Every structure is written in structure tokens, then in C-alpha cells.
Amino acid sequence: MSVFEVLEKFLDEKEKQPYPVHQYAFVSPKDITFSEHVRAACESNMCGRYGKSWTCPPGAGDWRDLAEHYRGYGNALVFTTKHDIEDSFDVEGMAAAAKEHAKVDEAVLKLLEKLDEPYELSGAGSCSVCTECTYPDAPCRFPKKARRSMEACGIDVVALSRHCQINYTNGTNTVTYFSIIYY
Ligand code: SF4
């Protein structure tokens, strides 16, 4: 099977995933907007992950190199999950939702792992595959499972959502997370 065929099957069975995919679109990576402003916001370290993972600045690499790298792929699947939270201050609910979203990332990567065709995922926030990241002392343990932060790459998710006609937000007391699979 090709990556596209596996992704189609994944989407056909999206209700069976660890958490249901809410919306999705296939796009050309060339249509993804990479922005130095997004990267700068990421580097301001609001999440506290700066310098703590291979998937976050500075270990993630220069955003311009990342943009060129991802634009080298021919295709991409963008998908979201939508989660209910108590209110816009529900930090614990957002963290729990991020974990549910990461389970979907892991499920799709598991489906792809036996394929020879190249693919990569960038997702919502810092990689959470290992309890403690090896950064900066040793190479990434699981480069095929690692999730590079979309913000670290400088991806403008608002522009991406408009391009894909996917909702950036999904209403009061919800949080929406995005991922991209490049192939
Ligand atoms: S897979 Fe593990 S070592 Fe690699 S970036 Fe993620 S947390 Fe770090």
C-alpha cells in the first residue's frame, strides 16, 4: 500500500481512531505558509518547552530550512481533532485534549511505519513520545515517531485552516488541535 492509501483507510475509519478526526484536507505542502513571526512566538517559550526537545527550538532547526524541507514533499494531509473543555481557562482540559490528539498522531504513524515511502508528521506542540527527551545529549530515540512542533516550523495554522477550509476553532468551550502528515 502507498502512504495515500493508508491515509485514506485511516480517514475511512476515523470514528474508530483513539479519538475521532474532526476535519481534514489534502493539500500541497507548497501552499503551507511558513512565517518567521510564528517561529518568533514559539521561541518566546510560553509553553516552557524551548530547549527541551529535538522538536522545539532551537533543536528543531532553522524554520527556513524546515520550510524548504517540508515543501519538498509532494502531498500533505491536514487533520484536526476537537475537544470539549470547561472554559477558556481550563488548562488541564487543554493538556488532556493535547494527549488525546497525540494518540491520533501515534495511531496514524503506527499505520505508516512499515512503508518504505517517506513521510513525516508535524503536530500540535512539543513531542511527547518519550517521558524525557534526549535533547541535547543524544540523538532522537524515535525519529520516525517524533512529532516536530508546527509552531517550531513557523507554520501559520490560521492561514492553513483558511486554505484548507477547516475550522481553526470550533466554538465556545472547545479546543481544536491540528496535525500534518507530509508524504
Ligand atoms: S521521540 Fe523522544 S527523543 Fe525523539 S524528539 Fe520525541 S521525545 Fe525527544
Residues whose N, C-alpha, C, O or C-beta is under 5 A from the ligand:
A	BS01	SF4	W54 T55 C127 V129 C130 C133 T134 P139 C140 R141 F142 A146
